[in-house]
Amino acid sequence: MNVAQIHGFNYQPSYAFNGADIWRRFDATVFDRELGLGKRHFPKMNGVRIWLAWEIFHGASDRQRAQFLDNVDAALGAAARYGMTVMPVLFNRWHGATPEWGGVFLDHLIPGSGWAQPGFMNSCYEYCDALMERFAGDPRIFAWDLCNEPFMYGAPPWDKHADIARHEQAWLENIYARCKQRGPRAPLSVGFFLGADFLEPLNHLCDILNFHLYWMGNEDKKDDFRRRLDACVALREKTGKPLISSEACWGALDDAKRVEIIRFHLEELNQRNIGWLVYALHHTGIADLHRPEYGRVGGPGTLHCIEPDGSIRPGHDIINQYL
């Protein structure tokens, strides 16, 4: 599928509070029901970004690892039943406190930094090998996101964090090379935030250009947002690589404000022929995807589009105008 034609959502299931919770308590029935709700409310959605959790595989027995892979297969199957192609996320480097999602921490990446580091790379290779052995040729996958939002401490050239960044970059390069060796049918990528600030120096890690750029609702920041999108488009033209915003549309507790953000963001993406996946489909205990009565809320408010009762969030049917 043409990446520019991918229009859909990120999906975190309603029962979960973090990444490990998704896969430790995997519920195929919930995946099927909630992706089905997505298709009902947004009939033209054709893509979904599903986050995996390496730490579940890392700490698992052989039997549990086999079950994890079967669960991933079930998630892909649920998406396919509703006509959605999938971008699986292998690793996560975004960390928040509302609550913490999990994933890879600096302790894993910096040699000698703690008990988490020894054996980490081998564990990553085992995880990548298992996924690629099972799914490298899977037609239900349109692209792989090797890591969500690495380098959260700042953009290149990392003047203040150069020593940390070189370890993180080396890790990503090793993961990319390992997966590439397995001959995946779908392109590999890394979901960078800040757009071209990362994509320009690190696009060797991306067979398709994969970025997150948020307009946070400030009127005086619209032109800067447009310029940053234009920089991503310029890189698409320079490299010849397809371009997708695998997260889009900042949050708000106020429904009308969120609708304003969605309208502006998706209009700008569609004008530039950029594929997109809104963050995120369903209300859940995971960070930034719930109202205050369901847990602590951070700066983004809430980014969900379907309410706990399965109804569409007020005003969010506006998304259908851009699908």
Residue pairs with C-beta under 8 A, 6 or more apart in sequence:
1 46
1 85
1 142
2 242
2 275
3 142
3 143
3 208
3 242
3 243
3 244
3 275
4 242
4 243
4 244
4 273
4 274
4 275
5 46
5 275
6 46
6 47
6 85
6 142
6 244
6 275
6 276
6 277
7 44
7 45
7 46
7 47
7 275
7 276
7 277
7 322
7 323
8 38
8 42
8 45
8 46
8 47
8 48
8 49
8 84
8 276
8 277
8 278
9 38
9 42
9 45
9 47
9 48
9 49
9 277
9 278
9 279
9 280
9 281
9 305
10 48
10 49
10 50
10 51
10 246
10 247
10 277
10 278
10 279
10 280
10 281
11 31
11 34
11 35
11 38
11 48
11 49
11 50
11 280
11 281
11 282
12 22
12 51
12 280
12 281
12 282
12 284
12 286
12 289
13 22
13 27
13 30
13 31
13 34
13 282
13 284
14 30
14 34
14 282
14 283
14 284
14 285
14 308
15 21
15 25
15 27
15 30
15 284
15 285
16 22
16 25
16 284
16 285
16 286
17 99
17 284
17 285
17 286
17 295
18 99
18 100
18 101
18 102
18 286
19 51
19 52
19 53
19 55
19 56
19 92
19 101
19 102
19 103
20 53
20 55
20 56
20 102
22 51
22 53
23 52
23 53
23 56
23 68
23 71
24 56
26 71
26 74
26 75
28 71
28 74
28 75
28 78
31 74
31 75
31 78
32 78
32 81
34 281
34 282
34 306
35 48
35 78
35 79
35 81
35 82
35 84
35 281
36 81
36 82
37 282
37 306
37 310
38 45
38 48
38 82
38 84
38 281
38 282
38 306
39 45
39 82
39 83
39 84
41 305
41 306
41 312
41 316
41 317
42 305
42 319
42 320
42 323
43 320
43 323
44 320
44 323
45 84
45 323
46 83
46 84
46 85
47 84
47 85
47 86
47 87
47 142
47 275
47 277
48 79
48 84
48 85
48 86
48 87
48 277
48 281
49 86
49 87
49 88
49 89
49 145
49 246
49 247
49 277
50 75
50 76
50 79
50 86
50 87
50 88
50 89
51 88
51 89
51 92
51 148
52 72
52 88
52 89
52 90
52 131
53 92
53 102
53 103
54 90
54 91
54 103
54 104
54 123
54 124
54 127
55 102
55 103
56 64
56 68
57 65
57 68
57 126
57 127
57 130
58 123
58 127
60 67
60 68
65 130
69 130
69 131
69 134
72 88
72 131
72 134
72 135
73 134
73 135
75 86
76 86
76 88
76 135
76 138
76 140
76 141
77 140
79 85
79 86
79 140
80 86
80 140
85 140
85 141
85 142
86 140
86 141
86 142
87 141
87 142
87 143
87 144
87 145
87 246
87 277
88 131
88 135
88 141
88 144
88 145
89 145
89 147
89 148
89 191
90 127
90 128
90 131
90 144
90 145
90 146
90 147
90 175
90 179
91 103
91 104
91 124
91 146
91 147
91 148
91 175
92 101
92 102
92 103
92 104
92 147
92 148
92 149
93 103
93 104
93 147
93 148
93 149
93 150
93 151
93 152
93 168
94 101
94 103
94 148
94 149
94 152
94 193
95 101
95 103
95 105
95 152
96 287
96 288
96 298
97 287
97 296
97 298
98 287
98 288
98 295
98 296
98 297
98 298
99 285
99 286
99 287
99 295
99 296
100 287
101 286
101 287
103 148
104 147
105 116
106 113
106 164
107 113
107 114
107 115
107 116
107 117
108 116
108 117
108 120
109 117
109 120
109 164
109 167
109 168
109 171
110 117
110 164
110 167
111 117
111 167
121 171
121 174
124 171
124 174
124 175
124 178
125 178
128 175
128 178
128 179
128 182
129 178
129 182
132 179
132 182
132 184
133 182
135 141
136 182
136 183
136 184
136 185
137 184
137 185
138 185
138 186
139 185
141 185
141 186
142 186
143 186
143 187
143 188
143 189
143 207
143 208
143 210
143 244
144 179
144 184
144 186
144 187
144 188
144 189
145 189
145 190
145 191
145 210
145 246
146 172
146 175
146 176
146 179
146 188
146 189
146 190
146 205
147 172
147 175
147 190
147 191
148 191
149 191
149 192
149 193
149 212
150 168
150 172
150 190
150 192
151 158
151 165
151 168
151 192
151 198
152 193
153 160
153 161
153 164
153 165
154 160
154 161
155 194
155 197
155 198
156 165
156 197
156 198
156 201
156 202
157 201
158 164
158 165
169 202
172 190
172 202
172 205
173 205
176 188
176 190
176 205
179 188
180 188
187 206
187 207
187 208
187 242
188 205
188 206
188 207
189 205
189 206
189 207
189 208
189 209
189 210
189 246
190 202
190 205
190 206
190 210
191 210
191 211
191 212
191 246
191 247
192 198
192 199
192 202
192 210
192 211
192 212
193 211
193 212
193 213
194 211
194 212
194 213
194 228
195 211
195 212
195 213
195 228
195 229
195 231
195 232
196 211
196 228
196 231
196 232
196 234
196 235
198 211
199 206
199 209
199 211
199 232
199 235
200 231
200 235
203 209
203 235
203 239
203 241
206 241
207 241
208 241
208 242
208 243
208 244
209 232
209 235
209 236
209 239
209 241
209 242
209 243
209 244
210 244
210 246
211 232
211 243
211 244
211 245
211 246
212 245
212 246
212 247
212 248
213 225
213 228
213 229
213 232
213 245
214 247
214 248
214 249
214 250
214 265
215 221
215 222
215 225
215 250
215 261
215 264
215 265
215 268
216 250
216 261
216 300
217 250
217 252
217 257
217 260
217 261
222 264
225 268
226 268
229 268
229 269
229 272
229 274
230 272
232 243
232 274
233 243
233 272
233 274
235 241
235 243
236 242
236 243
242 275
243 274
243 275
244 274
244 275
244 276
244 277
245 269
245 274
245 275
245 276
245 277
246 276
246 277
247 277
247 278
247 279
248 265
248 266
248 269
248 276
248 277
248 278
248 279
249 258
249 261
249 262
249 265
249 266
249 278
249 279
249 303
250 261
250 265
250 300
250 303
251 258
251 261
251 288
251 300
251 301
251 302
251 303
252 258
252 261
252 300
252 301
252 302
253 291
253 292
253 297
253 301
253 302
254 301
255 313
255 314
255 315
255 316
256 315
258 301
258 302
258 303
258 313
258 315
258 316
259 315
259 316
259 318
262 278
262 316
262 318
262 319
263 318
266 276
266 278
266 319
266 322
267 322
269 276
269 322
270 322
278 303
278 305
278 319
279 288
279 303
280 289
280 303
280 304
280 305
281 304
281 305
281 306
282 289
282 304
282 305
282 306
283 289
283 290
283 291
283 294
283 302
283 304
283 306
283 307
283 308
284 290
284 304
285 294
285 295
287 298
288 297
288 298
288 300
288 301
288 302
288 303
289 302
289 303
289 304
290 297
290 302
290 304
291 297
291 302
294 308
304 313
305 312
305 313
305 316
305 319
306 312
306 313
306 316
307 313
